[in-house]
Amino acid sequence: MIDLHMNERAWSLAEQCIARAAELGIAVHNLPSGARVIDAGIEAPGGLAAGVVLAELCMGGLGHIALTSLTIGGPTPGAEAWPGVQVWTDQPARSCMASQYAGWAINPPGFFAMGSGPLRSKARVETELFGKLGYAEQARRGTLPTDDVAKWVAGKAGVAVDALILAIAPTASLSAGIQIAARVLETGLHKMDTIGFDLLRVVSAFGSAPWPPVARSDARAIGRTNDCILYGGQARYVVSADDGEVADLVKRLPASASSDYGTPFYDIFKRYDHDFYKIDPMLFSPAEVWVTSVTSGRTFHAGRTDPDVLRRSLYP
């Protein structure tokens, strides 16, 4: 197994982020334990650049993030430009699923957050997922806000608490909107895993999604950030598989394959009594996907974006 040193990469990025605190609109808090907390949107304003840095941290330094302008709706009179984010990586399984995927519940008494970032590959709390990925890191340092939370995270990961840098932003913030939109590749990879495709056969990935205006509450922000991927996300994957496998995969991969597709996520969330686990798990994926087989060189396409649902969600 090759150690890609995502924790060290993210540590270096975090140190650069701290050095640029004023420019990025972030605040850095030093806890009594020695851990440091990067606030990118709770009390500090954060912003676009802070969101890009958060996305890079979440991907363990193996993802490449850029802001851009997207055309959603195809070459039709109704197509329009949207502010967006592009992301690509040549290590999709490791950077997206062993790092970026928010699969670690940080839940010491009195606190809850979903943990994302390369420290997951040290803690390996999600044993089934990491068993499939066959990946682990022996990190001395970690990247993810009271002292008790820092000590809890450090204890679970087996690292010294004064070697932690914890980065945090609320969903209803500009920074979080950027970093969540940058999960467009991760959502598709998670769905591949759900339907049984071996993630280690994904060679490279490139995707884009619009990023949302700031919502008035975290609940509304959850809706908007999900919709940016479900109805505006476009992803291209290169996989080591024959045409038959790819053709079967691509039909099941986009969000539009779900019966819940077509309604703003906030409305879907309310329909299921605010219970994520009642929502069709096949919904969580990019709106539109292309999958290329390195065996044959053929590319298969499925799904569609839906600018009408995006407008209803982002600009009510």
URGI-V764373 format. One record per pair of residues at least 24 apart in sequence whose C-alpha atoms are under 8 Angstrom apart, sorted by the first residue. I is the first residue (numbers start at 1). GAP is how many residues later the second one is. D is the distance in whole Angstrom. If there is no record, write none. Layout:
i->I gap->GAP d->D
i->I gap->GAP d->D
//
This chain:
i->1 gap->133 d->8
i->1 gap->134 d->7
i->3 gap->132 d->8
i->3 gap->133 d->7
i->3 gap->134 d->6
i->5 gap->132 d->7
i->5 gap->134 d->8
i->6 gap->53 d->8
i->6 gap->54 d->4
i->6 gap->55 d->6
i->6 gap->56 d->7
i->6 gap->89 d->8
i->6 gap->112 d->6
i->6 gap->131 d->8
i->7 gap->53 d->6
i->7 gap->111 d->5
i->7 gap->112 d->6
i->7 gap->130 d->8
i->7 gap->132 d->6
i->7 gap->134 d->7
i->7 gap->135 d->6
i->7 gap->136 d->7
i->8 gap->131 d->8
i->8 gap->133 d->7
i->8 gap->134 d->8
i->9 gap->51 d->6
i->9 gap->52 d->5
i->10 gap->46 d->8
i->10 gap->47 d->5
i->10 gap->48 d->8
i->10 gap->50 d->5
i->10 gap->51 d->5
i->10 gap->108 d->7
i->10 gap->132 d->8
i->10 gap->133 d->6
i->11 gap->130 d->7
i->11 gap->131 d->7
i->11 gap->132 d->6
i->11 gap->154 d->8
i->13 gap->40 d->8
i->13 gap->43 d->8
i->13 gap->44 d->7
i->13 gap->48 d->7
i->14 gap->43 d->7
i->14 gap->129 d->8
i->14 gap->151 d->7
i->17 gap->36 d->7
i->24 gap->25 d->6
i->24 gap->26 d->5
i->25 gap->25 d->7
i->26 gap->24 d->7
i->31 gap->115 d->7
i->31 gap->116 d->6
i->32 gap->115 d->7
i->33 gap->114 d->6
i->33 gap->117 d->8
i->33 gap->118 d->8
i->33 gap->128 d->6
i->33 gap->129 d->6
i->34 gap->127 d->7
i->34 gap->128 d->4
i->34 gap->129 d->7
i->34 gap->130 d->8
i->35 gap->112 d->8
i->35 gap->115 d->7
i->35 gap->126 d->6
i->35 gap->127 d->4
i->35 gap->128 d->6
i->35 gap->129 d->5
i->35 gap->130 d->6
i->35 gap->131 d->8
i->36 gap->126 d->8
i->36 gap->128 d->6
i->36 gap->129 d->5
i->36 gap->130 d->6
i->37 gap->108 d->7
i->37 gap->128 d->6
i->37 gap->129 d->5
i->37 gap->130 d->6
i->37 gap->131 d->7
i->38 gap->127 d->7
i->38 gap->128 d->6
i->38 gap->129 d->4
i->38 gap->130 d->6
i->39 gap->128 d->6
i->39 gap->129 d->5
i->39 gap->130 d->6
i->40 gap->127 d->7
i->40 gap->128 d->6
i->40 gap->129 d->5
i->40 gap->135 d->6
i->41 gap->127 d->7
i->41 gap->128 d->5
i->41 gap->129 d->6
i->41 gap->132 d->6
i->41 gap->133 d->7
i->41 gap->134 d->7
i->41 gap->135 d->8
i->42 gap->126 d->8
i->42 gap->127 d->6
i->42 gap->128 d->6
i->42 gap->131 d->8
i->46 gap->127 d->8
i->46 gap->128 d->7
i->46 gap->129 d->6
i->47 gap->127 d->5
i->47 gap->128 d->5
i->48 gap->126 d->6
i->48 gap->127 d->6
i->48 gap->130 d->7
i->49 gap->126 d->8
i->50 gap->125 d->6
i->51 gap->123 d->7
i->51 gap->124 d->4
i->51 gap->125 d->6
i->51 gap->126 d->7
i->51 gap->127 d->5
i->51 gap->128 d->5
i->52 gap->123 d->8
i->52 gap->126 d->6
i->52 gap->127 d->6
i->54 gap->113 d->7
i->54 gap->121 d->7
i->54 gap->122 d->8
i->54 gap->125 d->6
i->55 gap->45 d->8
i->55 gap->123 d->7
i->55 gap->124 d->4
i->55 gap->125 d->8
i->55 gap->127 d->6
i->57 gap->60 d->6
i->57 gap->61 d->8
i->57 gap->86 d->7
i->58 gap->41 d->6
i->58 gap->42 d->5
i->58 gap->58 d->6
i->58 gap->59 d->4
i->58 gap->60 d->7
i->59 gap->36 d->5
i->59 gap->37 d->6
i->59 gap->40 d->5
i->59 gap->41 d->5
i->59 gap->58 d->6
i->59 gap->59 d->7
i->60 gap->35 d->6
i->60 gap->39 d->6
i->60 gap->40 d->7
i->60 gap->57 d->6
i->60 gap->58 d->5
i->61 gap->34 d->8
i->62 gap->27 d->6
i->62 gap->28 d->8
i->62 gap->29 d->7
i->62 gap->33 d->6
i->63 gap->24 d->7
i->63 gap->25 d->6
i->63 gap->26 d->5
i->63 gap->32 d->7
i->64 gap->24 d->5
i->64 gap->25 d->6
i->65 gap->117 d->7
i->70 gap->139 d->8
i->70 gap->140 d->7
i->72 gap->160 d->7
i->72 gap->233 d->7
i->72 gap->234 d->8
i->72 gap->235 d->6
i->73 gap->232 d->6
i->73 gap->233 d->7
i->73 gap->234 d->6
i->82 gap->128 d->6
i->83 gap->127 d->6
i->83 gap->128 d->6
i->84 gap->124 d->7
i->84 gap->125 d->5
i->84 gap->126 d->4
i->84 gap->127 d->5
i->85 gap->93 d->7
i->85 gap->96 d->7
i->85 gap->97 d->6
i->85 gap->123 d->6
i->85 gap->124 d->6
i->85 gap->125 d->6
i->85 gap->126 d->7
i->86 gap->96 d->7
i->86 gap->120 d->8
i->86 gap->121 d->6
i->86 gap->122 d->4
i->86 gap->123 d->7
i->87 gap->95 d->6
i->87 gap->97 d->8
i->87 gap->98 d->8
i->87 gap->119 d->6
i->87 gap->120 d->5
i->87 gap->121 d->6
i->88 gap->116 d->8
i->88 gap->117 d->6
i->88 gap->118 d->4
i->88 gap->119 d->6
i->89 gap->115 d->6
i->89 gap->116 d->6
i->89 gap->117 d->7
i->90 gap->113 d->6
i->90 gap->114 d->4
i->90 gap->115 d->7
i->91 gap->112 d->7
i->91 gap->113 d->6
i->92 gap->93 d->8
i->92 gap->94 d->8
i->92 gap->97 d->8
i->92 gap->110 d->7
i->92 gap->111 d->7
i->92 gap->112 d->6
i->92 gap->113 d->6
i->93 gap->40 d->7
i->93 gap->96 d->7
i->93 gap->106 d->6
i->93 gap->107 d->6
i->93 gap->109 d->7
i->94 gap->39 d->8
i->94 gap->41 d->7
i->96 gap->87 d->8
i->96 gap->89 d->7
i->96 gap->90 d->5
i->96 gap->93 d->8
i->97 gap->89 d->7
i->97 gap->92 d->7
i->97 gap->93 d->7
i->98 gap->32 d->7
i->98 gap->35 d->7
i->98 gap->37 d->7
i->100 gap->83 d->7
i->100 gap->86 d->7
i->101 gap->82 d->8
i->101 gap->85 d->6
i->106 gap->47 d->7
i->108 gap->40 d->8
i->108 gap->41 d->6
i->108 gap->44 d->7
i->111 gap->38 d->7
i->115 gap->29 d->7
i->116 gap->28 d->7
i->117 gap->26 d->6
i->117 gap->27 d->6
i->118 gap->24 d->7
i->118 gap->25 d->7
i->119 gap->24 d->6
i->119 gap->25 d->7
i->119 gap->38 d->7
i->120 gap->37 d->8
i->122 gap->35 d->6
i->122 gap->36 d->8
i->123 gap->33 d->6
i->123 gap->34 d->4
i->123 gap->35 d->7
i->124 gap->33 d->8
i->132 gap->66 d->8
i->133 gap->66 d->7
i->133 gap->67 d->7
i->142 gap->24 d->8
i->143 gap->24 d->7
i->144 gap->24 d->7
i->170 gap->48 d->7
i->171 gap->47 d->5
i->171 gap->50 d->6
i->171 gap->51 d->7
i->172 gap->42 d->6
i->172 gap->43 d->5
i->172 gap->44 d->7
i->172 gap->45 d->6
i->172 gap->46 d->5
i->172 gap->48 d->8
i->172 gap->49 d->5
i->172 gap->50 d->8
i->173 gap->41 d->6
i->173 gap->42 d->7
i->174 gap->38 d->8
i->174 gap->39 d->7
i->174 gap->40 d->6
i->177 gap->34 d->6
i->177 gap->35 d->6
i->177 gap->36 d->8
i->177 gap->37 d->7
i->177 gap->44 d->8
i->177 gap->48 d->6
i->178 gap->33 d->6
i->178 gap->34 d->8
i->180 gap->45 d->6
i->181 gap->27 d->8
i->181 gap->28 d->6
i->181 gap->29 d->7
i->181 gap->30 d->6
i->181 gap->44 d->6
i->181 gap->45 d->8
i->181 gap->47 d->7
i->181 gap->48 d->6
i->182 gap->26 d->7
i->182 gap->27 d->7
i->184 gap->24 d->7
i->184 gap->25 d->7
i->184 gap->45 d->6
i->184 gap->49 d->6
i->184 gap->50 d->7
i->184 gap->51 d->7
i->184 gap->101 d->7
i->184 gap->102 d->6
i->185 gap->50 d->6
i->185 gap->101 d->8
i->187 gap->97 d->6
i->187 gap->98 d->5
i->187 gap->99 d->7
i->188 gap->47 d->8
i->188 gap->65 d->7
i->188 gap->66 d->8
i->188 gap->96 d->8
i->188 gap->97 d->5
i->188 gap->98 d->6
i->190 gap->95 d->8
i->191 gap->62 d->7
i->191 gap->91 d->7
i->191 gap->93 d->7
i->191 gap->94 d->6
i->192 gap->57 d->8
i->192 gap->61 d->7
i->197 gap->52 d->8
i->201 gap->38 d->6
i->201 gap->39 d->5
i->201 gap->40 d->7
i->202 gap->35 d->7
i->202 gap->36 d->6
i->202 gap->37 d->4
i->202 gap->38 d->6
i->203 gap->34 d->8
i->203 gap->35 d->5
i->203 gap->36 d->5
i->203 gap->37 d->7
i->204 gap->33 d->6
i->204 gap->34 d->5
i->204 gap->35 d->7
i->205 gap->30 d->7
i->205 gap->31 d->6
i->205 gap->32 d->4
i->205 gap->33 d->6
i->206 gap->29 d->6
i->206 gap->30 d->5
i->206 gap->31 d->7
i->207 gap->26 d->7
i->207 gap->27 d->5
i->207 gap->28 d->4
i->207 gap->29 d->6
i->208 gap->25 d->6
i->208 gap->26 d->5
i->208 gap->27 d->6
i->209 gap->24 d->4
i->209 gap->25 d->6
i->212 gap->102 d->6
i->213 gap->101 d->7
i->219 gap->47 d->8
i->220 gap->46 d->7
i->222 gap->44 d->7
i->223 gap->41 d->7
i->223 gap->42 d->5
i->223 gap->43 d->4
i->223 gap->46 d->8
i->223 gap->90 d->7
i->224 gap->40 d->8
i->224 gap->41 d->7
i->224 gap->42 d->8
i->224 gap->89 d->6
i->224 gap->90 d->6
i->226 gap->39 d->7
i->227 gap->37 d->6
i->227 gap->38 d->6
i->227 gap->82 d->8
i->227 gap->83 d->6
i->227 gap->86 d->7
i->228 gap->82 d->7
i->229 gap->56 d->7
i->229 gap->57 d->5
i->229 gap->58 d->6
i->230 gap->25 d->6
i->230 gap->26 d->8
i->230 gap->31 d->8
i->230 gap->53 d->7
i->230 gap->54 d->7
i->230 gap->55 d->6
i->230 gap->56 d->5
i->230 gap->57 d->5
i->230 gap->75 d->8
i->231 gap->24 d->8
i->231 gap->55 d->7
i->231 gap->56 d->5
i->231 gap->73 d->8
i->231 gap->74 d->5
i->231 gap->75 d->5
i->231 gap->76 d->7
i->231 gap->78 d->7
i->231 gap->79 d->6
i->232 gap->54 d->7
i->232 gap->55 d->6
i->232 gap->56 d->8
i->232 gap->73 d->5
i->232 gap->74 d->7
i->232 gap->75 d->7
i->232 gap->78 d->7
i->233 gap->53 d->5
i->233 gap->54 d->5
i->233 gap->55 d->6
i->233 gap->72 d->7
i->234 gap->52 d->6
i->234 gap->53 d->6
i->234 gap->54 d->5
i->234 gap->55 d->6
i->234 gap->71 d->8
i->235 gap->51 d->6
i->235 gap->53 d->7
i->235 gap->54 d->5
i->235 gap->55 d->6
i->236 gap->53 d->6
i->236 gap->54 d->5
i->236 gap->55 d->6
i->236 gap->56 d->8
i->237 gap->52 d->8
i->237 gap->53 d->6
i->237 gap->54 d->5
i->237 gap->55 d->6
i->238 gap->53 d->6
i->238 gap->54 d->5
i->238 gap->55 d->6
i->238 gap->56 d->7
i->239 gap->52 d->7
i->239 gap->53 d->6
i->239 gap->54 d->5
i->239 gap->55 d->6
i->240 gap->53 d->6
i->240 gap->54 d->5
i->240 gap->55 d->6
i->241 gap->52 d->6
i->241 gap->53 d->7
i->241 gap->54 d->6
i->242 gap->51 d->6
i->242 gap->53 d->6
i->242 gap->54 d->7
i->243 gap->50 d->7
i->243 gap->52 d->8
i->243 gap->53 d->7
i->243 gap->55 d->7
i->246 gap->45 d->7
i->246 gap->46 d->8
i->246 gap->47 d->7
i->246 gap->54 d->7
i->247 gap->53 d->6
i->250 gap->39 d->7
i->250 gap->40 d->7
i->250 gap->41 d->7
i->250 gap->50 d->7
i->250 gap->51 d->6
i->250 gap->52 d->6
i->251 gap->51 d->6
i->251 gap->52 d->8
i->253 gap->29 d->8
i->253 gap->32 d->7
i->253 gap->36 d->7
i->253 gap->49 d->8
i->254 gap->29 d->8
i->254 gap->31 d->6
i->254 gap->32 d->6
i->254 gap->33 d->5
i->254 gap->34 d->6
i->254 gap->35 d->6
i->254 gap->48 d->7
i->254 gap->49 d->5
i->255 gap->27 d->7
i->255 gap->28 d->5
i->255 gap->29 d->6
i->255 gap->30 d->5
i->255 gap->31 d->6
i->255 gap->32 d->5
i->255 gap->33 d->7
i->255 gap->48 d->7
i->256 gap->27 d->7
i->256 gap->31 d->6
i->256 gap->32 d->8
i->256 gap->47 d->6
i->256 gap->48 d->7
i->257 gap->25 d->7
i->257 gap->26 d->7
i->257 gap->46 d->7
i->258 gap->24 d->6
i->258 gap->25 d->5
i->259 gap->24 d->8
i->262 gap->44 d->8
i->262 gap->47 d->7
i->263 gap->46 d->7
i->264 gap->45 d->6
i->264 gap->46 d->7
i->264 gap->48 d->7
i->264 gap->49 d->6
i->265 gap->48 d->8
i->266 gap->47 d->8
//
